[in-house]
Amino acid sequence: MQKLDFWEIQRFNKRKTILIFVFLFFILWLLGFTLDHYYFGLNFPLFELIALGFASLESLTAFFLGDKIILASVGARPADITSFKEKQLINVVEELSLAAGMKRPNVYVIPRRRDLNAFATGRNEETASVAVTEGLLEAMSREELQGVIGHELAHIRNRDILTMTVATIIFGAVIILSRIFLRGGFWFDDDERGKKSGVLLIIALILAILAPIMGQLLVLAVSRSREYMADAGSVEFTRNPEGLISALEKIAQMYAQNPLPKRLIKKTEPLSHLFIYSPLSKRMREEGSFWAEMWSTHPPLEKRVARLKSMAGVSPQIKVESHGD
């Protein structure tokens, strides 16, 4: 089987992400344009500017305080240098940061023993942090830990967290404009509505309903694309796809055999796009399922492992036994 070039994977996903953002901006502009010119009859881009202004305010908050808010929400604490496992974590982060040619991020540990996960946050290398769960530290070998940390460092290098923040803000602006349109119909009396073009209003109504759905799908697509890039980045830093392959397979087996409690999944869900693996329900983990492809923040794990095994030149098969939710 022909090996995949992880450099080409990165180039492909970057092109795909740019196209997704262009389309997302187009949806935002089209919805605002429809509101201004066809619904309210304005000759000034009022609602485009309102949405962009609101998005800018939210963006500033997320830009300067987002990482601190995220770390506090999961109860993350600085890694303890006196603990063998946590000292090993710090060493791995330092080694791979050197290999990646980047500043070492702050290292945090999340007090969750049943959860095998990790994420990176921060707007750039200077403010970046890597956080891993206690469960992941206990379960992973050094080689597997290197694969996971390489994945998170790739997110930092690629500025994925900032990318996802921008995508989320734009999506929020789409929702705002959509709600203004759907509720704005009550601001006009029947005579005013009669002056509007029926066809244009129908088109605008369909757009207002579908725009948030399309926006969410595009944000999820950005997240999935970035996961593939981070996997390829881990291979670039470690020169060893087997470490991340083994780590992902171990994580998959753990969640299949011992699913997280629903309350913990619900608490984790708002940050699911940040984690290396999203521990959702079984139907979201099924290989090639519609839900995994369309609504998950991550690609199906089986496809991620298949790509990594293609890089290593081994069989792309993965077997995960499910014992229910």
Secondary structure, DSSP 8 states (H G I E B T S, - for coil): -----HHHHHHHHHHHHHHHHHHHHHHHHHHHHIIIIIIS--SS-HHHHHHHHHHHHHHHHHHHHHHHHHHHHTT-EE--TTSHHHHHHHHHHHHHHHHHTS---EEEEE--SS---EEEE-SSTTT-EEEEEHHHHHH--HHHHHHHHHHHHHHHHTTHHHHHHHHHHHHHHHHHHHHHHHHHGGGS-HHHHHTS-HHHHHHHHHHHHHHHHHHHHHHHHHHHHHHHHHHHHHHHHHS-HHHHHHHHHHHHHHHHHS---HHHHHHHGGGTTTBSS----HHHHSTT-HHHHHT-SS--HHHHHHHHHHHHTS-----------
